[in-house]
């Protein structure tokens, strides 16, 4: 599809420009994270991408390694630091994913890449979310983010796959800035980790 070729060129050029522009901010945030939480400052995790191919996603670290008296990691909301809260609130933790875009593993816009362990849990319809590159932002992210149920997220992801176009991508791109900077539909769910997907029988 011609549009995908054009979009890939735009992704690479824009990601390289933004990486140069945000490098001072990334260095500053990395330094602050190191001072408050130590190393590593980048959170790396395996995710499922295009056609279910596995890749490593990069994010700024927002949680410490706090454990309970049994040595088990505390719940995510208890490990989220003050700095991490604001990094998530402004979606700055996603900036390192510009490297994923340059590498061809992600796009600016598409369904969010999810955990590899979810792959065998999808229905055939839900698997269709992997027909396009995953994105930093997407149709589900501007229509509720973590406030949505898994079923709602997957329905929006498949809608995007079926209706992907230049105009829809532009709509998502500009509404993303509205959501982040004007705080439209942004609440505490924007800083919380989604509940784990455990299969369609629980949806």
C-alpha positions as CSV (number, residue, x, y, z in Angstrom):
1,X,0.0,0.0,0.0
2,X,1.5,3.3,-1.1
3,X,0.3,5.1,2.0
4,X,2.3,2.8,4.3
5,X,5.5,3.6,2.3
6,X,5.0,7.3,2.6
7,X,4.1,6.9,6.3
8,X,7.3,5.0,6.9
9,X,9.4,7.7,5.4
10,X,7.6,10.3,7.5
11,X,8.1,8.1,10.7
12,X,11.8,7.9,10.2
13,X,12.4,11.5,9.3
14,X,10.2,12.8,12.1
15,X,11.6,10.4,14.7
16,X,15.2,11.5,13.9
17,X,14.3,15.1,14.1
18,X,12.4,14.7,17.4
19,X,15.2,12.6,18.9
20,X,17.6,15.5,18.3
21,X,15.1,18.0,19.6
22,X,14.3,16.1,22.8
23,X,17.8,14.8,23.5
24,X,18.4,17.6,26.2
25,X,15.1,16.7,27.9
26,X,15.8,13.0,27.7
27,X,19.3,13.6,29.3
28,X,17.8,15.7,32.0
29,X,15.0,13.2,32.8
30,X,17.5,10.3,32.7
31,X,19.7,12.2,35.2
32,X,16.7,12.9,37.5
33,X,15.6,9.3,37.3
34,X,19.1,8.1,38.2
35,X,19.2,10.4,41.2
36,X,15.9,9.3,42.5
37,X,15.8,5.6,41.5
38,X,19.3,4.6,40.4
39,X,19.9,2.6,37.3
40,X,18.7,1.6,34.9
41,X,17.0,4.7,33.7
42,X,15.5,3.0,30.7
43,X,12.8,0.3,31.1
44,X,13.1,-2.4,28.5
45,X,10.4,-5.1,27.9
46,X,9.6,-7.6,25.2
47,X,6.4,-6.7,23.3
48,X,4.5,-8.2,20.3
49,X,4.6,-6.1,17.2
50,X,3.7,-6.4,13.5
51,X,2.4,-9.9,12.7
52,X,3.2,-10.8,16.3
53,X,6.9,-10.4,15.9
54,X,8.6,-9.9,19.3
55,X,10.8,-6.8,19.9
56,X,12.1,-4.8,22.8
57,X,10.3,-1.6,23.7
58,X,12.0,1.3,25.4
59,X,10.5,3.6,28.0
60,X,11.7,5.9,30.7
61,X,11.6,4.2,34.1
62,X,8.9,5.5,36.3
63,X,8.8,2.9,39.2
64,X,11.2,1.9,41.9
65,X,12.1,-1.6,43.0
66,X,10.3,-1.5,46.3
67,X,9.5,-4.9,47.9
68,X,7.3,-6.1,50.8
69,X,8.6,-7.9,53.8
70,X,8.6,-11.2,51.8
71,X,10.8,-9.7,49.1
72,X,8.0,-9.5,46.6
73,X,7.7,-6.4,44.4
74,X,5.0,-4.0,45.7
75,X,2.0,-3.2,43.4
76,X,2.7,-0.9,40.6
77,X,0.8,2.1,42.1
78,X,3.0,1.8,45.3
79,X,6.2,1.8,43.3
80,X,5.3,4.7,41.0
81,X,7.5,7.7,42.2
82,X,6.5,11.3,42.3
83,X,8.8,12.0,39.3
84,X,7.4,8.9,37.5
85,X,3.9,10.1,38.1
86,X,4.5,13.3,36.1
87,X,6.5,11.6,33.5
88,X,3.6,9.3,32.8
89,X,1.0,12.1,33.1
90,X,2.7,13.9,30.3
91,X,3.5,10.7,28.4
92,X,7.2,11.6,28.5
93,X,8.0,8.0,29.3
94,X,7.2,7.1,25.7
95,X,10.0,9.3,24.2
96,X,12.6,6.5,24.0
97,X,10.2,4.7,21.6
98,X,11.4,7.1,18.9
99,X,14.3,4.6,18.7
100,X,11.8,1.8,18.1
101,X,10.3,3.9,15.3
102,X,13.7,4.4,13.6
103,X,14.4,0.7,13.9
104,X,11.2,-0.1,12.1
105,X,9.5,-1.8,15.0
106,X,6.9,0.8,15.7
107,X,5.1,3.8,14.1
108,X,3.9,7.0,15.6
109,X,0.3,5.8,15.3
110,X,-1.1,2.3,15.7
111,X,-2.4,-0.1,18.4
112,X,-0.2,-0.1,21.5
113,X,2.2,-3.0,21.6
114,X,1.2,-5.4,24.4
115,X,2.9,-8.1,26.4
116,X,4.1,-11.2,24.5
117,X,2.2,-13.5,27.0
118,X,-1.1,-12.1,25.6
119,X,-0.5,-13.6,22.1
120,X,-2.2,-17.0,22.7
121,X,-5.1,-15.3,24.5
122,X,-6.5,-13.3,21.6
123,X,-9.5,-14.2,19.6
124,X,-9.0,-14.4,15.8
125,X,-10.6,-10.9,15.5
126,X,-8.4,-9.4,18.2
127,X,-5.2,-10.8,16.5
128,X,-6.0,-8.5,13.7
129,X,-4.5,-5.6,15.7
130,X,-1.1,-7.0,14.7
131,X,-1.8,-6.4,11.0
132,X,-0.2,-2.9,11.3
133,X,2.9,-1.6,13.2
134,X,2.2,-0.8,16.8
135,X,2.3,2.9,17.7
136,X,3.2,5.3,20.4
137,X,-0.4,6.6,20.3
138,X,-3.5,5.2,18.8
139,X,-7.2,5.3,18.4
140,X,-7.8,3.6,21.8
141,X,-5.4,6.0,23.5
142,X,-7.4,9.1,22.5
143,X,-10.7,7.4,23.3
144,X,-10.3,6.5,26.9
145,X,-6.8,5.2,27.4
146,X,-6.6,3.0,30.5
147,X,-10.2,3.8,31.5
148,X,-11.3,1.4,28.7
149,X,-12.0,-2.3,29.2
150,X,-9.8,-4.7,27.2
151,X,-12.7,-5.5,24.9
152,X,-13.2,-1.8,24.2
153,X,-9.5,-1.4,23.5
154,X,-9.4,-4.3,21.1
155,X,-12.5,-3.1,19.3
156,X,-10.9,0.3,18.7
157,X,-7.6,-1.3,17.6
158,X,-9.4,-3.4,15.0
159,X,-11.4,-0.4,13.9
160,X,-8.1,1.5,13.3
161,X,-6.7,-1.5,11.2
162,X,-9.9,-1.5,9.1
163,X,-10.0,2.3,8.6
164,X,-6.3,3.4,8.5
165,X,-5.8,6.4,6.4
166,X,-4.0,9.7,6.3
167,X,-7.0,11.6,7.6
168,X,-7.5,9.2,10.5
169,X,-3.8,9.3,11.4
170,X,-4.0,13.1,11.4
171,X,-7.0,13.1,13.7
172,X,-5.3,10.8,16.1
173,X,-2.1,12.8,16.0
174,X,-3.7,16.1,16.8
175,X,-6.1,14.7,19.4
176,X,-3.2,13.2,21.2
177,X,-1.8,16.6,21.9
178,X,-5.3,17.7,23.1
179,X,-5.4,14.8,25.5
180,X,-1.9,15.4,26.8
181,X,-1.6,19.2,27.0
182,X,-5.2,20.3,27.5
183,X,-5.9,17.4,29.9
184,X,-9.0,16.4,28.0
185,X,-10.1,12.9,29.3
186,X,-6.8,12.7,31.3
187,X,-7.4,11.5,34.8
188,X,-5.7,9.2,37.3
189,X,-6.0,6.3,34.9
190,X,-3.4,7.9,32.6
191,X,-0.7,7.2,35.3
192,X,-1.9,3.7,36.2
193,X,-0.8,0.4,34.8
194,X,-3.5,-1.5,33.0
195,X,-4.9,-4.6,34.6
196,X,-3.4,-7.7,33.0
197,X,-5.4,-9.3,30.1
198,X,-6.2,-12.9,31.2
199,X,-8.3,-14.1,28.3
200,X,-11.7,-13.5,26.7
201,X,-13.7,-15.6,29.1
202,X,-13.2,-12.7,31.6
203,X,-14.1,-9.8,29.3
